[in-house]
């Protein structure tokens, strides 16, 4: 913590079994017992007892400057660390400011526990000051929610929340604590028998999957974000290496197969590579690992992989067959399922050399080019150089927009933890607080927030959080003075009617960053890029590179809305 941060006062020791303690102390002690180290939050009236109990404990509280920043930071902390992220806020507007972050975690299956204060139970339902039915509001966007009515229930509620958040298909869990429950005292029972929800491996389905793979001439591995969540990265890599089957990945699965690995064809879908989409459309068998056939990946679903049968592995049985008919369903833990399939496939090699050669040839033929004309900064080339210069410790925390797609297409990712983005929800404003959370989760990593000018302005206040805690986050701000992705769609699909996308009145971002006490500099020519990347990566503390790019530059390729992935558009 920097010298500017306020000192912590001394508090009593954590509550233990059979201690009498306030609900607030029980909550804090329960978090400590669950191994929580970092909490992101913002105080207020209805959660004040918890903040009083928080000081002087072993928990590191990060005071963000907006509750949405707390939720996004906790989300990215979970993705980077593999632990459950924790955020908290007061009632009313504090709780509602968490909602976008909670929805983001739900869409991307991120384990997160969100703690909100609420008005005392005696005035609930009376429209009391800063009262909101946060359980009702968040019902569609949480995996589970708990309203604690008695202080003695707090330890059990916390253990249950962490178990539910992290088990099976992960997701956010809400704990709502009325203020009177936080003040009340109770005996603290700790330790509960939580259910073992392991789904037994279906060996018959694994054998059937092997049969389908051996019968295929053009099999393809379709990797989703569930592989990282299941900690099955190495198992999937071993399967790909053992079989030689080419692979594609969704946005949230980038890095599962290293970008430069043999047989890897890149991201599929709306802004995927042509090689990846062509392979999907030509394949006769999709081996789907932890993916959900998202519309941005499939394009027009009725014409997606029209010749392919489907073998689908997923922890969430409800995803299997939901959007695409499945020929072999393997529901359950991904890692043991893939390992069992790999063992079976190792008994005899596949004979798919023509298909492997065809995919490799397409990847080479459609490889991205970086020799764009002109003296201006070409964003794809800059991002490629940045990721290569940062090496295997590189982590990109991306905001949402054109820069997000360029990063997905052109950055080098050696591991899935290296790519953190708002995939399912596509929430602008994610990048800066996500970079904060990821850097706190993995201080040794070279974490770089990649943002556009539109999204960056949505949570720009978190620059103050970086400065306060001395978080050495690097920021690449790609400024095209517009809402670039919206502008591109208006150009292509709305007859160039550029409605409300002009951001040419942006502030001087270098001066803004410096006003927050953060090092910053500007790049607007291609010959400045190499030195700029070196300066950014060498900075001791947080640093912002304001990169000015051509406002007319588009993201290519692009599958138009409602079209098949075979109908990709290319730039001029």
Buried (B, 14 or more C-beta within 10 A) or exposed (E): EEEEEEEEEEBEEBBEEEBEBBBBBBBBBBBBBBEBBBBBBBBBBBBBBBBBBBBEBEBBBBBBBBBBBBBBBBBBBBBBBEBBBBBBBBBBEBBBBBBBBBBBBBBBBBBBBBBBBBBBBEBBEEEBEBBBBBBEBBEEBBBBBBBBEEBBBBBBBBBBBBBBBBBBBBBBBBBBBBBBBBBBBBEBBBEEEEEEEEEEBBEEBBEBBBEBBBEBEBBBBBBBBBBBBBEBBEBBBBBBBBBBBBBBBBBBBBBBBBBEEBBBBBBBBBBBBBBBBBBBBBBBBBBBBBBBBBBBBBBBEEBBBEEBBBBBBBBBBEBBBEBBEBBBBBBBBBBBBBBBBBBBBEEEEBEBEEBBEBBBEBBEEBEEEEEBEEEBBBBBBBBBBBBEBBEEEBBBBBBBBBBBBBBBBBBBBBBBBBBBBBBBBBBBBBBBBBBBBBBBBBEEBBBBBBBBBBBBBBBBBBBBBBBBBBBBBBBBBBBBBBBBBBBBBBBBEEEEEEEEBEBEEBEEBBEBBBEBBBBBBBBEEBEBBEEBBEBBBEBEBBBBBBBBBEBEBBBBBBBBEEBBBBBBEEEE
